[in-house]
Amino acid sequence: MEKTFAMIKPDAVQRGLVGEIIRRYEQKGLRIAGMKVMMVTEELAMKHYAEHVNKPFFPGLKDYITSGPVVALVLEGKNAVAEVRKINGSTNPLDAACGTIRGDFAQEVGRNVVHGSDSVESAANEISIYFTPEEVLDFDFLPNKWLYE
């Protein structure tokens, strides 16, 4: 099964959307392999958003992601990267379809509620930034036999 990284961002945590967002991932059949509530430090933000560090919007992004608690998740399932991105919706909430997390809960790209890795490679990197190998659990997920042929 494929693993991906997702983050419930500070705006969603502050608005009390954590349970609803996790419910959507679980209802799709994704297994939570790792989860923690944490503060993103400036150092973690620099690692996570390394490709954006020299861009003009980075200071605002860093201030936002470090402004309050987040929920970091490792999700696992068939095509997990693509599935999480589909559930999350377009990065810009104005383009996100109703029924997606961003389409239902976000108004602006700068407060877009969730993050999801954009590739298997990015997922592996982001998981390694936020989780040690011991924090990512492998166990029998009983619904798999009802989800996949």
Buried (B, 14 or more C-beta within 10 A) or exposed (E): BBBBBBBBBBBBBEEEBBEBBBEBBEEBBBBBBBBEEEEBEEEBBEBBBEEBEEEEEBEEBBEBBBBBBBBBBBBBBEEBBBBBBEBBBBBEBEEBEEEBBBBBBBEEBEBBBBBBBBEBEBBEBBBEBBBEEEBBEEEEBEEBEEEEE
